[in-house]
Amino acid sequence: MLYRIFLIGLMGSGKTFWSEKIYQQSGIPAYDLDKEIELSEGKTIASIFTEKGEAYFRQKENEVLKSFACKNNFILSTGGGAPCYFDNMDWMNRAGVTIWIDEPINIIVERLKPEKSQRPLIAQVKDEDLPIFFSDMRNNRKQFYSKAKYHLTGKISLENFLEIISPNE
C-alpha cells in the first residue's frame, strides 16, 4: 500500500506530534516541512523570514513540498500556511491524503505561548491577543484547510489517524 499523508492545520495544532505518533505505530517515515526547509537553506525558519522575507520563504516552502512528488510512503507535517499558497492544497490532494488537524484555539494558544520567540508570525503578538490572532488566522485559512479529505476535531487520538490511513486492514 502506498502512503502519502499530508497533515495540515494551524501552527500548534499537533501536526509534528501526530506524525511522530503515526510513525511509531505504523513505521511510515515522518517528515516536517519546516525542518526540511531549514535543512535545505542551512538556517532556521525565523532566520529565513528575517533575512529573506515571507515571499522567499513561501516560494522555498512550495519547492520543498513538491520535492515530495518523487517520494512514496511518508507522513508530512506541513507548516500552517503551506496549504494557503500557490496550488499547494490542490497539489497535496492530488498527491495523497490530506488531514486537517483542527484543535480548539485555547489549546493552540497554551501550546505556543512558551515558544513564541521561535515563531516569526506570532513573535510580536501579545499573549492576551493570541486567541483573537489565531481565531482570525483560522477563519482566513479555513477556505484552504476545508479542502482536506479528512477533518479531525474534538478528541483527536492515534486511532483516528490509523482508521484513515489503514481502512479495511
Residue frames as qw, qx, qy, qz and C-alpha x, y, z in Angstrom:
[[0.000, 0.887, 0.461, 0.000, 0.00, 0.00, 0.00],
 [0.404, 0.386, -0.001, 0.829, 1.22, 3.50, -0.87],
 [0.327, -0.782, -0.430, 0.310, 1.08, 6.10, 1.89],
 [0.288, 0.303, 0.045, 0.907, 1.38, 9.81, 1.13],
 [0.325, -0.750, -0.566, 0.109, -0.14, 11.61, 4.08],
 [0.208, 0.419, -0.068, 0.881, -0.16, 15.39, 4.48],
 [0.331, -0.626, -0.603, 0.368, -1.06, 16.83, 7.88],
 [0.126, 0.491, 0.132, 0.852, -2.36, 20.39, 7.77],
 [0.422, -0.773, -0.472, 0.039, -3.67, 22.86, 10.34],
 [0.097, -0.955, 0.126, -0.252, -2.70, 25.91, 12.36],
 [0.369, 0.449, -0.656, 0.482, 0.70, 26.10, 14.00],
 [0.231, -0.263, 0.669, -0.656, 0.45, 24.38, 17.35],
 [0.804, -0.023, -0.084, -0.589, -2.31, 22.02, 16.24],
 [0.726, -0.329, 0.596, -0.098, -0.06, 18.97, 16.74],
 [0.783, 0.548, -0.213, -0.202, 0.94, 18.08, 13.18],
 [0.342, 0.575, -0.720, 0.186, 4.51, 17.11, 14.06],
 [0.446, -0.277, 0.707, -0.473, 3.39, 15.41, 17.29],
 [0.844, 0.203, 0.327, -0.374, 0.87, 13.24, 15.44],
 [0.692, 0.585, -0.409, -0.109, 3.22, 12.45, 12.56],
 [0.077, 0.501, -0.815, 0.280, 5.71, 11.04, 15.07],
 [0.604, -0.069, 0.636, -0.475, 2.98, 9.02, 16.81],
 [0.854, 0.409, 0.019, -0.320, 1.79, 7.61, 13.47],
 [0.470, 0.616, -0.630, 0.050, 5.38, 6.76, 12.55],
 [0.222, -0.383, 0.814, -0.376, 5.91, 4.94, 15.87],
 [0.713, 0.119, 0.538, -0.434, 2.76, 2.90, 15.31],
 [0.813, 0.523, 0.159, -0.199, 2.95, 2.28, 11.55],
 [0.692, -0.218, 0.424, 0.541, 6.60, 2.66, 10.56],
 [0.455, 0.763, 0.307, 0.341, 5.65, 5.17, 7.83],
 [0.519, -0.026, -0.115, 0.847, 8.51, 7.72, 7.77],
 [0.085, -0.905, -0.386, 0.154, 7.59, 11.13, 9.17],
 [0.455, 0.222, 0.087, 0.858, 8.88, 14.45, 7.84],
 [0.082, -0.801, -0.356, 0.474, 8.34, 18.03, 8.92],
 [0.510, 0.737, 0.252, 0.365, 8.18, 20.54, 6.05],
 [0.124, -0.975, 0.153, -0.103, 9.72, 23.36, 8.09],
 [0.668, -0.533, 0.467, 0.228, 12.63, 21.14, 9.15],
 [0.747, 0.306, 0.445, 0.389, 13.16, 20.10, 5.52],
 [0.271, 0.917, 0.086, 0.279, 13.27, 23.79, 4.53],
 [0.401, -0.862, 0.307, 0.034, 15.77, 24.50, 7.32],
 [0.780, -0.189, 0.494, 0.335, 17.98, 21.65, 6.09],
 [0.609, 0.602, 0.358, 0.372, 17.75, 22.92, 2.51],
 [0.119, 0.936, 0.009, 0.332, 18.58, 26.52, 3.48],
 [0.644, 0.094, -0.444, 0.616, 21.03, 25.81, 6.32],
 [0.015, -0.184, 0.338, -0.923, 19.20, 28.23, 8.64],
 [0.120, 0.369, 0.802, -0.454, 16.14, 28.44, 10.85],
 [0.121, 0.695, 0.640, 0.306, 12.70, 29.45, 9.62],
 [0.218, -0.895, -0.216, 0.325, 12.95, 32.57, 11.79],
 [0.371, -0.487, 0.371, 0.698, 16.25, 33.50, 10.11],
 [0.297, 0.303, 0.701, 0.573, 14.80, 32.91, 6.64],
 [0.012, -0.856, -0.514, -0.058, 11.87, 35.22, 7.45],
 [0.310, -0.833, -0.003, 0.458, 14.21, 37.89, 8.88],
 [0.376, -0.413, 0.499, 0.663, 16.85, 37.73, 6.16],
 [0.113, 0.040, 0.742, 0.660, 14.85, 36.98, 3.03],
 [0.432, 0.061, 0.037, -0.899, 11.21, 37.70, 3.89],
 [0.646, 0.144, 0.639, -0.391, 7.98, 35.75, 3.80],
 [0.713, 0.576, -0.120, -0.380, 7.66, 35.74, -0.02],
 [0.317, 0.550, -0.772, -0.023, 11.02, 33.96, -0.35],
 [0.328, -0.170, 0.856, -0.361, 10.05, 31.53, 2.41],
 [0.727, 0.322, 0.379, -0.474, 6.73, 30.68, 0.72],
 [0.639, 0.599, -0.406, -0.260, 8.49, 30.02, -2.59],
 [0.127, 0.439, -0.875, 0.158, 11.01, 27.74, -0.88],
 [0.525, 0.004, 0.694, -0.493, 8.17, 26.03, 1.01],
 [0.779, 0.451, 0.041, -0.434, 6.41, 25.33, -2.30],
 [0.493, 0.583, -0.640, -0.085, 9.60, 23.88, -3.83],
 [0.071, -0.311, 0.897, -0.306, 10.36, 21.62, -0.87],
 [0.673, 0.154, 0.489, -0.533, 6.73, 20.48, -0.64],
 [0.792, 0.499, -0.103, -0.338, 6.70, 19.48, -4.29],
 [0.202, 0.550, -0.810, 0.009, 10.00, 17.63, -3.91],
 [0.496, -0.090, 0.785, -0.360, 7.85, 15.02, -2.16],
 [0.760, 0.407, -0.107, -0.495, 6.34, 14.13, -5.54],
 [0.610, 0.437, -0.660, -0.040, 9.17, 11.66, -6.02],
 [0.092, -0.265, 0.847, -0.452, 8.77, 10.07, -2.56],
 [0.674, -0.279, -0.555, -0.398, 6.48, 7.26, -1.55],
 [0.719, -0.423, -0.525, 0.167, 5.39, 6.22, 1.92],
 [0.289, 0.131, -0.338, 0.886, 5.61, 9.30, 4.09],
 [0.212, -0.832, -0.500, 0.116, 3.75, 11.47, 6.55],
 [0.370, 0.301, -0.008, 0.879, 4.48, 15.16, 6.04],
 [0.199, -0.752, -0.448, 0.440, 3.65, 17.77, 8.67],
 [0.359, 0.609, 0.244, 0.664, 3.20, 20.97, 6.72],
 [0.139, -0.064, -0.291, 0.944, 3.64, 24.48, 8.01],
 [0.207, 0.550, 0.642, -0.492, 0.35, 26.12, 8.98],
 [0.304, 0.682, -0.051, -0.663, 0.39, 28.44, 5.98],
 [0.226, -0.231, 0.818, 0.477, 1.58, 25.92, 3.38],
 [0.323, 0.459, 0.821, 0.101, -1.93, 24.99, 2.14],
 [0.143, 0.848, 0.335, -0.385, -2.74, 28.67, 1.53],
 [0.003, 0.734, -0.384, -0.560, -0.11, 29.49, -1.08],
 [0.139, 0.317, -0.779, -0.523, 0.30, 28.68, -4.75],
 [0.764, -0.042, -0.394, -0.509, -1.63, 25.50, -5.60],
 [0.034, 0.369, -0.866, 0.336, -0.25, 23.65, -2.57],
 [0.573, 0.014, 0.606, -0.552, -3.58, 22.40, -1.19],
 [0.825, 0.405, -0.051, -0.391, -4.84, 21.13, -4.54],
 [0.468, 0.545, -0.695, 0.020, -1.44, 19.56, -5.22],
 [0.189, -0.279, 0.850, -0.406, -1.44, 17.74, -1.85],
 [0.727, 0.174, 0.407, -0.524, -4.96, 16.43, -2.51],
 [0.777, 0.499, -0.297, -0.243, -3.85, 15.06, -5.88],
 [0.341, 0.548, -0.741, 0.184, -0.62, 13.61, -4.48],
 [0.300, -0.006, -0.894, 0.334, -2.03, 11.87, -1.40],
 [0.410, -0.658, -0.630, -0.054, -4.32, 12.06, 1.62],
 [0.070, 0.448, -0.232, 0.860, -4.78, 15.37, 3.43],
 [0.494, -0.552, -0.652, 0.160, -5.84, 15.51, 7.07],
 [0.058, -0.668, 0.084, -0.737, -6.83, 18.79, 8.75],
 [0.493, -0.314, -0.655, 0.480, -6.00, 18.71, 12.46],
 [0.143, -0.639, -0.188, -0.732, -8.35, 21.29, 13.92],
 [0.448, -0.287, -0.653, 0.539, -7.62, 21.83, 17.60],
 [0.173, -0.905, -0.389, 0.007, -9.50, 24.42, 19.70],
 [0.273, 0.803, -0.139, 0.511, -7.90, 27.89, 19.73],
 [0.508, -0.784, 0.252, -0.254, -7.39, 27.88, 23.52],
 [0.928, -0.200, 0.230, 0.214, -5.27, 24.70, 23.29],
 [0.677, 0.528, 0.055, 0.511, -3.15, 26.17, 20.49],
 [0.060, -0.887, 0.154, -0.431, -2.58, 29.37, 22.48],
 [0.710, -0.639, 0.283, -0.086, -1.42, 27.45, 25.57],
 [0.921, 0.065, 0.199, 0.327, 0.92, 25.27, 23.50],
 [0.589, 0.574, 0.087, 0.563, 2.54, 28.19, 21.69],
 [0.263, -0.956, 0.022, -0.130, 2.92, 30.83, 24.41],
 [0.693, -0.595, 0.291, 0.285, 6.21, 29.33, 25.69],
 [0.648, -0.035, 0.490, 0.582, 7.78, 29.20, 22.21],
 [0.318, 0.895, 0.262, -0.171, 6.56, 32.47, 20.69],
 [0.127, -0.812, 0.379, 0.426, 10.08, 33.78, 20.07],
 [0.360, -0.193, 0.815, 0.412, 10.78, 30.90, 17.64],
 [0.358, 0.572, 0.729, 0.115, 7.57, 31.53, 15.68],
 [0.225, 0.011, 0.201, 0.953, 8.01, 34.52, 13.33],
 [0.193, -0.501, -0.549, -0.641, 4.28, 35.03, 12.76],
 [0.535, -0.734, -0.389, -0.156, 3.48, 35.36, 16.48],
 [0.620, -0.024, -0.347, 0.703, 6.76, 36.58, 17.99],
 [0.071, 0.165, -0.118, 0.977, 5.44, 40.15, 18.31],
 [0.496, -0.493, -0.463, -0.545, 1.85, 39.27, 19.30],
 [0.276, -0.409, 0.553, -0.672, 0.97, 39.98, 22.94],
 [0.015, -0.045, -0.985, 0.168, -0.12, 36.90, 24.91],
 [0.323, 0.413, 0.594, -0.610, -3.56, 38.35, 25.56],
 [0.482, 0.534, -0.190, -0.668, -4.04, 38.93, 21.82],
 [0.055, -0.250, 0.932, 0.258, -3.16, 35.37, 20.79],
 [0.396, 0.357, 0.821, -0.205, -6.75, 33.98, 20.94],
 [0.443, 0.766, 0.163, -0.436, -8.03, 36.64, 18.54],
 [0.092, 0.643, -0.630, -0.426, -4.95, 36.30, 16.35],
 [0.164, -0.103, 0.969, 0.154, -5.42, 32.53, 15.96],
 [0.432, 0.530, 0.656, -0.320, -9.17, 32.80, 15.55],
 [0.374, 0.783, -0.117, -0.484, -8.67, 35.28, 12.70],
 [0.016, 0.493, -0.804, -0.331, -5.93, 33.11, 11.19],
 [0.343, 0.148, 0.926, -0.046, -8.18, 30.05, 11.31],
 [0.458, 0.683, 0.408, -0.396, -11.03, 31.97, 9.67],
 [0.270, 0.763, -0.370, -0.455, -8.71, 33.23, 6.92],
 [0.025, 0.408, -0.885, -0.222, -7.23, 29.79, 6.24],
 [0.601, 0.145, 0.691, -0.374, -10.43, 27.76, 6.59],
 [0.691, 0.588, -0.060, -0.416, -11.16, 28.04, 2.85],
 [0.419, 0.558, -0.713, -0.066, -7.94, 26.11, 2.19],
 [0.199, -0.252, 0.882, -0.345, -7.99, 23.76, 5.18],
 [0.684, 0.201, 0.449, -0.539, -11.57, 22.73, 4.45],
 [0.678, 0.496, -0.420, -0.343, -10.39, 21.20, 1.15],
 [0.114, -0.405, 0.897, -0.136, -8.68, 18.44, 3.16],
 [0.548, -0.065, -0.760, -0.343, -10.00, 14.94, 2.55],
 [0.592, -0.454, -0.643, 0.172, -10.34, 14.41, 6.32],
 [0.125, -0.664, 0.160, -0.720, -11.09, 16.84, 9.15],
 [0.614, -0.282, -0.668, 0.312, -10.21, 15.83, 12.71],
 [0.155, -0.542, 0.189, -0.804, -11.56, 17.89, 15.57],
 [0.788, -0.489, -0.048, -0.371, -12.64, 17.30, 19.15],
 [0.684, -0.523, 0.508, 0.011, -10.92, 14.45, 20.99],
 [0.647, 0.611, -0.438, -0.126, -8.23, 13.51, 18.49],
 [0.756, -0.425, 0.499, -0.011, -6.49, 10.17, 19.01],
 [0.130, -0.427, 0.806, 0.388, -3.98, 7.96, 17.26],
 [0.437, 0.291, 0.851, -0.023, -6.87, 5.65, 16.37],
 [0.414, 0.784, 0.198, -0.418, -8.44, 8.47, 14.31],
 [0.169, 0.719, -0.542, -0.400, -5.35, 8.61, 12.12],
 [0.249, -0.200, 0.938, 0.135, -4.92, 4.84, 11.89],
 [0.523, 0.493, 0.656, -0.230, -8.53, 4.44, 10.72],
 [0.399, 0.823, -0.077, -0.396, -7.89, 6.96, 7.94],
 [0.157, 0.675, -0.668, -0.272, -4.60, 5.50, 6.74],
 [0.013, 0.156, -0.985, -0.078, -5.49, 1.83, 7.09],
 [0.689, 0.073, 0.144, -0.707, -9.14, 1.41, 6.18],
 [0.939, 0.137, -0.088, -0.303, -10.28, -2.20, 6.00],
 [0.474, 0.483, -0.712, 0.189, -6.93, -3.61, 7.09]]
